[in-house]
Amino acid sequence: MRNLFQTVIMVLLLGIAGLAIGYGIFGKIGGEYVDLDVLFSMNKNFLQRAVRSMAGIDDMRSKIVWCGAGGAVLGIFFSLMPGRKH
């Protein structure tokens, strides 16, 4: 049970770190960071979706989420490495 808890904590920590790193790398438009509310809000209005798509917000969001997923995968890998002291 303790190994599972440690794995979950490692996945969460590295996943959050991956999101933060992804935001730091990909979260800028024109030298300014995009507000997190704008980045992760889902708008159903066609016009708002079109503007966000043209501005590259959807592509930016995907890259940031992929960085978070990569961090989570690293968390699984590091927590399950053989020879790691528990």
N, C-alpha and C positions, 0 to 999 in steps of 0.2 A: 504494500500500500504506500509505503514511503517513497519507493522508486517512481510510482505513478504520480504522486504529488510533486516530486522534484522534476519529473518530465513536463508536467503541465506548467509549472512555474517557469522552467527554462523556455518552453515554447512561447508562453505569453511575453516574457521579457524580451526575447530576441525578435518576436513578431512586432512588438511595439517599437523596439529599436530600429527594425527594418522600415517600419512606417515613417519614423522620424527621419531616418537617413534618406528615404525616398522623397519625402517632402522637402528636405534640404536641397536635394539635387534637382528634382523635377517640379517643385512647387512655385516656380517664378514665371511671370509673364512680364516682359519689358523691364526686367530688373527688380520688380516688386513681387513679394510673396502674395499668392492668392489667399484670401481669407478662407479658413477652414469651413465656415458655414456655406460659402459659395461652392467650395470644392466637393463637399459631401452631401449637399442637399439634392433631393430628387424633385425636379420640376416636371409637372405633367403638361404644362402649357407648351404648345408647339413652337411658338415664337421664342420662348426662353430656351427651349432645347436646341433650337437652331442656332441661336447666338452662342450658347455654351459650346456647341460642336464646332462652330467656326472659330471660336477663340482658343480651341484646343483643350478645354477643361476636361472633356471626357477622356481624351488620350492621356492627359496628365494624371487623372484619377487612376486610370488603369495601371500606369507605371508605378505609382505610389503603392497601390494595393499589391502589385507583384513583388515589390521590394519587401513589404510586410510578410507576404507568403514565403518568400525566400528566407527571411529571418526565422519564421516559424519552422521551416524545414531544417534549418541549421540547428535550431533548438532541439528538435527530435534527434537529429544526428549526434549532437554533442552529448545529450543526456543518455543515449543508448550505446555509446562507444564502449567496446570491451576494454577492460583494464581501468576503467574510471572508478575511483574510490567513492563509495557511498557512505 
